[in-house]
Amino acid sequence: MNWSCLFHFCQLSSVLFDETVTRTEVTVTPLPPGSRTTLGVTALTADNTLEGRRVTAVTYTAPGRISNLTLTTTVNSLTATWAPPEGDSLRFIAELRLEDGGGAATDNLTEPRQHFEGLKTAANYTVTVSALSGPFRGPSAGASKFTALLPPTNATVNSSDKHQITFQWSAPDNIARATYSVRVNSSFWGHNRSEDLDEITFHRFDGLKSGTKYDFEVRTVADGKSSSAAVASHYTDAEKREIGLSMSCSSPKPLLCDEHATRERVFRQVIKPLSAPHSRGESAQRLF
């Protein structure tokens, strides 16, 4: 008995294999990847004059790897796009995982694109995408990217004295792991100090100058990038000192130096530099 074998490729509606054979097994190669194919077999008499009813079977070839996987992010979302491999019967599965655990998977995607919402800010997410063809899953491709940064908020002073200031702030909403860069500076003294902190929302700066204004800023940092700053300013407590003044007075006007108004006017001229608004500490440092 002979067999008529017809191998049909779906996408191009083309016949890849059409032969009459005497064996019950054939190998057809090469077949296009990621495609739906149909094999039809008909039994024939020895002289090929009579044939039985055709029997068909549907199968799939395994897909290849996707390419050009690209990720774009906002503070709470991620969009993945990619180029599909060759094939006419492709679906996709996209898996999203957070660096420190947790994830979500979406399968049966028909378009080479997936959008994930409700993510954490400043978090490193990895997306893995594979093509599916029938029951077969192709090799996966992956990429990672951080979601965008939100700045800290509510930078304020917690405590201070003559030589230290403790600043505090609020973490950004829905942050995965908080890393901060803090900086304090005094323009008068030219001091500039900075540190990186993990998972804490306060910091104490010691060894500061008394009676001095310090400007503070804190930023969220991740993936070599930093957010805009939350800022605050504060004066360390002034270190008060007592001073004595000795002055002599001479005037062509009789008894001018003994008048109370003259003494008051001279005294006000002396203390004026020490009592100027917003510069008392700095003026004191200049004088003493």
C-alpha positions in Angstrom: 0.0 0.0 0.0 1.2 3.5 -0.8 0.7 6.7 1.2 0.2 10.2 -0.2 1.6 12.7 2.2 0.8 16.4 2.0 2.5 18.9 4.3 0.9 22.3 4.3 2.4 25.5 5.7 -0.3 27.9 7.0 1.1 31.4 6.6 1.9 31.2 2.9 -0.8 28.7 2.1 2.0 26.8 0.4 2.7 23.1 0.2 6.1 22.2 1.6 6.0 18.4 0.9 3.8 16.4 -1.5 5.0 12.9 -2.1 3.8 9.3 -2.5 5.7 6.9 -0.2 5.5 3.3 0.9 6.7 3.9 4.4 4.6 5.1 7.4 7.1 7.8 8.5 8.4 10.9 6.8 10.7 13.7 7.8 10.1 17.2 6.4 12.8 19.8 6.7 13.5 22.6 6.9 10.2 24.1 8.3 9.7 27.8 9.1 9.9 28.5 12.9 7.0 29.6 14.9 4.4 28.4 12.4 1.3 26.3 12.3 1.5 23.4 9.9 -0.9 20.7 8.8 0.0 17.1 7.7 -2.5 15.2 5.6 -2.1 11.5 4.8 -4.2 9.5 2.3 -3.9 5.7 1.8 -3.6 4.6 -1.9 -3.9 1.2 -3.6 -0.7 -0.2 -5.2 -1.6 1.1 -8.6 -2.7 4.5 -7.1 -6.2 4.1 -8.6 -8.1 4.1 -5.3 -7.6 6.3 -2.3 -9.0 6.4 1.2 -10.2 9.2 3.3 -7.6 11.8 4.2 -6.5 12.1 7.8 -4.9 15.4 9.0 -2.9 16.5 12.0 -2.1 20.0 13.1 1.2 20.8 14.7 3.5 23.8 15.4 7.2 24.5 15.0 9.1 26.1 18.0 9.6 29.9 17.7 12.9 31.8 17.8 14.1 34.5 20.3 12.5 37.9 20.3 14.9 40.9 19.7 15.2 44.6 20.4 13.6 44.4 23.9 13.2 48.1 25.0 11.9 49.4 28.3 10.6 52.8 29.2 9.5 53.9 32.6 7.7 56.5 34.7 7.6 56.8 38.4 5.0 54.0 38.7 4.8 52.2 35.3 6.9 50.3 32.7 6.3 49.7 29.0 8.1 46.9 27.2 8.3 46.7 23.4 10.1 44.1 21.2 10.6 42.8 17.7 8.9 39.4 17.2 10.9 36.5 15.7 9.9 34.8 12.4 6.6 33.0 12.4 2.9 33.2 11.6 1.3 31.8 14.7 3.0 33.7 17.6 1.9 34.7 21.0 4.1 36.1 23.8 4.5 35.8 27.5 6.0 38.7 29.4 7.2 38.4 33.0 8.0 41.3 35.3 10.1 40.9 38.4 11.3 43.3 41.1 15.0 43.1 42.0 14.2 42.3 45.7 11.3 39.9 45.0 7.8 40.0 43.7 6.6 39.9 40.1 3.8 39.5 37.6 3.3 37.5 34.4 1.1 38.1 31.4 0.7 35.5 28.8 -1.3 35.1 25.5 -0.2 38.5 24.3 -0.8 38.9 20.6 1.0 42.2 20.2 4.8 42.8 20.8 4.1 45.3 23.6 3.1 45.2 27.3 2.4 47.9 29.8 2.7 47.4 33.6 1.0 49.8 36.0 1.1 50.3 39.8 4.9 49.9 40.2 7.1 51.2 43.0 9.3 54.3 42.4 13.1 54.1 42.2 12.9 50.3 41.8 14.9 48.0 39.5 12.5 45.9 37.4 13.5 43.0 35.1 11.3 42.1 32.1 11.7 38.7 30.4 9.8 38.0 27.2 9.4 34.7 25.2 7.5 33.9 22.0 4.9 31.0 22.0 3.9 28.9 19.1 1.3 26.3 20.0 2.7 24.4 23.0 6.2 25.5 22.3 8.0 28.3 24.1 11.0 30.0 22.5 14.2 31.1 24.2 13.7 34.2 26.4 15.2 37.6 26.3 15.5 40.0 29.2 16.2 43.6 30.1 16.2 45.7 33.4 15.4 49.3 34.2 14.7 51.5 37.2 11.4 53.4 37.5 11.8 57.1 37.7 12.6 58.9 40.9 10.4 61.0 43.2 12.1 63.5 45.5 11.8 63.4 49.3 9.4 65.9 50.9 9.0 67.9 54.1 12.6 68.6 54.9 12.7 70.2 58.4 14.9 70.6 61.5 14.5 68.1 64.3 17.0 69.6 66.8 20.0 71.8 67.0 22.5 73.5 69.3 25.7 75.5 69.0 27.6 72.8 67.0 25.0 70.4 65.5 21.8 70.3 63.4 19.6 67.2 62.9 17.5 67.4 59.8 14.6 65.1 58.9 12.4 64.5 55.9 9.6 62.3 54.5 10.3 59.4 52.1 8.7 59.5 48.6 5.4 57.6 48.3 5.5 53.9 47.3 9.3 53.7 47.1 10.9 50.2 46.9 14.3 50.9 48.7 15.2 54.4 49.7 18.7 55.7 49.2 19.4 59.4 49.9 22.1 61.8 49.2 22.3 64.6 51.9 24.3 67.7 51.9 24.8 70.7 54.2 26.8 73.8 53.4 27.7 77.2 54.8 28.4 79.9 52.2 30.1 82.1 54.9 32.6 79.5 56.0 32.8 77.7 52.7 31.9 74.4 54.4 30.3 71.7 52.2 29.6 68.2 53.6 27.6 65.3 52.0 26.8 61.7 52.7 24.8 58.8 51.3 22.2 57.1 53.5 20.1 53.9 53.2 16.5 53.5 54.5 16.6 56.4 57.1 14.9 59.7 57.0 17.0 61.8 59.3 20.6 62.8 59.7 22.7 64.7 62.3 25.6 67.0 61.2 28.1 67.6 63.9 31.1 69.8 64.3 29.4 72.9 62.9 30.2 76.6 63.7 28.0 78.4 66.2 25.8 81.3 65.1 26.0 80.2 61.5 23.3 79.6 58.8 23.5 76.2 57.2 21.6 75.2 54.0 20.5 71.6 53.8 19.3 69.5 50.8 18.3 65.8 50.4 17.7 63.9 47.2 16.6 60.4 46.3 19.3 58.4 44.3 19.1 55.2 42.3 20.8 53.9 39.2 23.4 56.7 39.2 20.6 59.3 39.0 19.2 61.7 41.6 15.9 63.5 42.1 15.2 67.1 42.7 16.0 68.2 46.2 14.0 68.9 49.3 15.6 71.8 51.1 15.7 73.5 54.5 17.9 76.1 56.3 18.7 76.7 59.9 21.1 78.7 62.2 23.2 77.0 64.9 22.8 78.6 68.3 24.9 81.6 68.7 27.7 81.6 71.3 27.2 84.9 73.1 30.1 86.8 74.5 30.3 89.9 76.8 32.5 92.8 75.6 33.7 95.9 77.4 34.0 99.3 75.6 36.3 102.2 76.7 36.0 105.4 74.7 37.3 108.9 75.1 35.4 111.9 73.8 36.5 115.5 72.9 34.4 118.2 71.4 34.7 122.0 70.9 31.2 122.3 72.2 31.2 122.6 76.0 29.9 119.6 77.9 28.8 117.8 74.7 30.5 114.5 75.7 28.6 114.5 79.0 25.2 114.7 77.4 23.1 111.4 77.6 22.0 111.7 73.9 25.6 111.9 72.8 26.5 108.7 74.6 23.4 106.9 73.2 24.2 107.9 69.6 27.8 106.7 69.8 26.7 103.4 71.5 24.2 102.7 68.7 26.8 103.2 66.0 29.1 100.7 67.7 26.5 97.9 68.1 24.8 98.4 64.7 27.0 95.8 62.9 26.3 93.3 65.6 22.5 93.6 65.4 21.9 93.6 61.6 19.1 91.2 60.5 20.1 87.7 59.3 23.8 88.3 60.0 24.3 88.5 63.7 26.2 85.3 64.0 28.4 86.1 60.9 29.0 89.6 62.1 30.1 88.4 65.5 32.5 86.0 63.9 34.0 88.8 61.9 34.4 91.1 64.9 35.8 88.4 67.2 
